[in-house]
Amino acid sequence: MVSEAQQAIATILHNSVRQYKPRHSKLVPLTGDPYTASHTHTGTVFAFRDKQRMQTARGIAIRSQEALWENEDRLTHWTPNPYRYGKKHPGGIVSGFSEDNLLAINTFMIDIDFPSAAARDQYAQQHDISWDTIIDGDLFATLILKTAKGYQVFYVLDQAVFVRRNGQGRLPVVASAKLIAQNLKTALAERLPQVDLGANDFGIARIPRNDNIVWLEPRLTQRFGDLQQWSMRYSRQKRVRKGISSPKLRVVDGGKQTDQAWFGQLLRCTDIHATGKGGGVARHNVALTLALACYQSGMDQEDCDHLLDEWNTRLKAPQNPRDVANAVRDAYSGRYQAASSRYIKAISDSWFDGQLTAPATMWYKFAKRRSERRNSHVTEWAEDVLAWVQTHASAAGVRITQRQLMADLGMSLVSLQRVLLYLRTHNKLTVSSQLGSTGYTVLQTTANIYQQLVQKRSIQKEQYGALLIDRPNEQVQRPAGGAEISRQIDQFFEQVGRQEPRRGTG
């Protein structure tokens, strides 16, 4: 039978390490191959038997969940986010747990430190840590561990996000995850000032043991993309609170870069070649700039491929066609908006003696504030609806007609239905409707539903514990309602897991 600690470890690691030991496995099925992982990319986690050994990097490098399970309750610390490789040195020293060696991001961890164990226990008598670690009403902790003077809270991803370097040698996943981690800590610190804002985002943490798990719900995981969206919204809110304006740049409507003189001049130039190790803007940068102009102008990617392939063949020193195709692919990846005026000027200085006719100030303008726009984005309306429901809802939700809701929020019927569908699809809101002349709609956030179920379960556990204390010599049966609460929780996860909710009316 899988223990709670084993379940917690499996929930965090996903498929980022092997399931079985490469050698001498005791768990691998007779038909299985211990050398074949469930994913092509598997890595190494580092584990330590006590804090003193951890501080001197005397640990073990582990490549499978089976090896972790064999050391169950004998380890104190580990790296829940795996690394590509690990090295063992004389004296039991291990190395390899550095940021540039990260293989995947599995979880975000937040350290909560009280002045002493007594202060932590005093807090626990008056608060529920699983309740207080809910961020923004719908970001739930998957796992909470008790530490010597506090807690460690894990917000686990629904799947491992593997780290890869881009063409410039950077780690964009790590950079994005760092912003998310910092915002998670800052948001939680607004409720719990004991949060350690300076803790290492992806380093060593406490390992789940059967004697330190305070809270575990393996189904409460987060999508990395959803956390990115949340982090961007939270950053905007922080800027607003601080009075900082940080408008985004966007391309001017109607200003196609392919219609500009510089674009035609660049296509007709055949003298562009590789600059070697001396630096400067070379053929690949030019190809990317041309492709970005095509992307900004709405040209089909296949047409852009053909156009740049013809341009490359006309060069006196053509580059590998595969490099040109990669430039087009990068330009159409959605990470960029248009060709950069800085690069166009660099191309002009390198290959046209600064004479490329490229006006540098006409392609971008600041995005308007929401108050200055006629239309709002669906995500902005979604935030408004969620905030309204959280303000007005009782334990049973909020009962209202769509006409009243439209009037309160200042939305059209089409916009309202679109936003409700968006919120249901993203498991943020439940919508049930009663049709007819006296029809109405009941709105309730999924976070509120789950909070109520958790509260029911906590109350029941407290009642059961009190009975055990009051009747130490009697055999006390668990309350009959426990199975019903578990059934309701299972039903909750089944409902929010559906990706295509039905559209409601009323």
C-alpha positions, 0 to 999 in steps of 0.5 A, spaced: 500 500 500 502 506 498 503 511 504 502 518 504 509 520 503 510 516 497 503 519 494 506 526 495 513 524 492 509 521 486 505 527 485 510 532 485 515 528 481 510 526 475 515 523 470 521 527 471 525 521 474 525 514 473 519 510 476 524 504 478 531 503 479 536 502 473 539 496 477 537 491 482 529 494 482 525 490 487 518 493 484 519 493 476 514 488 473 517 482 470 515 484 463 518 491 464 524 494 462 527 498 468 532 502 463 526 505 459 523 511 463 516 513 462 518 520 459 524 521 454 527 526 459 528 524 466 533 527 471 536 526 478 534 529 485 538 530 491 537 528 498 540 529 504 539 525 511 539 531 516 540 538 515 547 538 517 549 534 512 545 538 507 549 544 509 555 541 507 552 538 501 553 531 503 548 527 500 545 522 495 544 523 488 537 519 486 534 517 479 528 514 481 522 514 485 523 507 487 530 509 491 526 515 494 521 510 497 526 505 499 529 511 504 522 513 506 522 517 513 530 516 513 531 523 509 530 530 511 531 534 505 531 533 497 530 537 491 523 536 488 525 540 482 530 535 478 536 536 475 539 533 468 545 530 472 548 529 479 555 528 481 558 524 487 565 526 490 569 523 495 567 524 502 560 523 500 559 530 497 554 531 491 554 537 486 549 539 480 544 542 484 545 549 480 540 553 476 543 552 470 542 544 470 535 544 472 531 539 468 524 541 469 520 545 474 515 540 478 513 545 484 513 552 487 515 552 494 514 557 499 517 557 506 513 560 512 518 561 518 515 563 525 520 565 531 519 559 534 516 552 534 511 555 540 509 560 536 508 556 530 503 551 534 500 557 537 498 559 530 496 552 529 491 553 535 487 559 532 488 558 524 488 552 519 494 553 515 491 549 509 486 555 509 490 561 510 495 558 504 489 559 499 492 565 494 487 570 491 481 565 492 483 559 487 490 557 488 490 552 493 496 548 496 497 541 494 502 539 500 504 542 506 509 540 511 511 542 518 518 544 519 522 545 525 519 552 526 514 553 521 511 550 514 513 549 507 507 550 502 508 546 495 504 549 489 505 543 485 504 543 477 499 538 473 505 536 469 513 537 469 515 543 465 521 541 462 527 546 461 530 548 455 535 553 452 533 558 447 538 560 441 541 566 446 543 560 451 537 563 456 532 559 460 526 562 459 522 557 463 526 558 469 526 566 468 518 565 467 518 561 473 522 565 478 517 571 476 511 566 478 515 564 484 516 571 487 509 573 486 506 567 489 511 569 495 509 576 495 501 575 495 501 570 500 506 574 505 500 579 504 496 574 509 502 571 512 507 576 514 512 570 516 513 568 509 520 568 507 521 572 501 528 571 500 528 563 500 531 559 494 525 558 489 528 552 486 533 549 491 533 544 497 526 543 501 523 539 506 522 532 503 515 529 505 515 524 510 509 520 514 511 524 520 511 531 517 505 532 512 500 537 514 495 537 508 495 533 502 490 533 496 494 530 490 488 533 485 489 540 487 495 542 482 496 548 477 497 549 470 503 552 468 500 557 463 494 559 468 500 561 473 503 565 468 497 569 466 495 569 474 502 572 475 502 577 469 495 580 472 498 580 479 504 584 477 499 589 474 495 590 480 502 591 484 503 597 479 496 600 480 497 599 487 504 603 487 501 608 482 506 605 477 504 606 469 507 601 465 504 601 458 505 595 453 507 597 446 503 594 440 504 595 433 500 601 430 494 598 426 494 599 418 502 600 419 504 594 415 512 593 415 512 589 409 509 596 405 515 600 408 521 602 403 526 598 408 523 592 407 524 592 399 531 594 400 533 589 404 529 583 400 533 586 394 540 586 397 544 580 395 551 582 399 549 580 406 553 574 409 556 571 415 560 576 419 564 570 423 566 571 430 567 579 429 560 580 431 555 584 428 548 583 424 549 577 420 544 573 415 540 570 420 538 576 424 536 579 417 532 573 416 529 574 422 527 581 421 524 580 415 520 574 417 518 578 423 515 584 418 511 578 414 508 576 421 506 583 423 503 584 416 499 578 417 502 574 411 501 567 411 507 563 414 508 558 408 508 564 404 513 567 408 517 561 408 517 561 400 519 569 400 525 568 404 527 562 401 527 566 394 531 571 398 536 566 401 538 563 394 539 570 391 545 572 396 552 571 394 553 567 400 547 563 402 546 560 408 543 553 410 535 553 408 534 550 415 536 556 418 532 560 414 526 556 416 528 556 423 528 564 423 521 564 420 518 559 425 521 563 431 518 569 428 511 566 428 512 563 435 508 569 438 513 571 442 514 577 438 510 583 435 514 586 429 521 587 427 525 591 432 527 598 430 533 597 433 535 591 429 533 595 422 538 600 424 543 595 426 542 592 419 542 599 416 549 601 419 552 594 417 550 593 410 547 600 407 552 605 410 546 607 415 542 609 408 536 604 409 530 608 409 527 606 415 523 611 420 524 608 427 518 611 430 512 609 426 511 602 428 509 602 435 505 606 440 503 605 447 497 600 448 491 604 451 489 604 458 482 600 459 478 606 461 480 609 454 478 603 450 471 602 447 472 594 448 475 590 454 479 583 453 475 577 456 480 576 461 479 583 464 471 582 464 472 575 467 476 578 473 470 583 474 465 577 474 469 573 479 470 579 483 463 581 483 461 574 485 466 573 491 463 580 493 456 578 493 455 570 494 453 567 500 455 559 502 450 557 496 452 562 491 449 568 488 442 568 485 441 573 480 438 574 473 442 575 467 439 582 466 441 584 473 448 582 472 448 585 465 446 592 469 451 591 475 457 589 470 455 594 464 456 588 459 452 586 453 448 579 453 453 577 448 459 579 452 456 576 459 455 569 455 462 569 452 465 571 459 461 566 463 463 560 458 470 562 459 470 562 466 466 555 466 471 552 461 477 555 466 474 551 472 473 558 475 466 558 476 459 554 476 453 556 473 446 553 473 440 556 470 433 556 471 429 557 465 422 560 464 419 567 465 421 567 472 428 564 471 434 566 474 442 564 474 446 561 480 453 563 480 458 560 485 466 560 484 469 553 484 474 556 490 468 557 494 465 550 493 472 547 495 473 551 501 466 549 504 468 541 503 475 542 506 471 546 512 466 540 513 472 535 512 476 539 518 470 540 522 469 532 522 476 530 523 476 535 529 470 532 532 472 525 531 479 527 535 475 530 540 471 523 541 478 519 541 480 524 547 474 523 551 473 516 550 480 513 550 478 506 552 472 505 547 472 503 540 470 510 537 467 509 530 468 514 525 462 519 523 458 516 518 458 523 514 465 522 512 464 517 506 459 522 504 464 528 504 469 524 500 464 523 495 462 530 494 470 532 494 471 526 488 464 529 485 467 536 485 474 534 482 470 530 476 466 536 475 471 541 474 476 537 470 471 537 464 473 541 459 467 543 455 461 545 460 454 546 457 452 553 456 447 556 460 441 561 459 436 564 464 
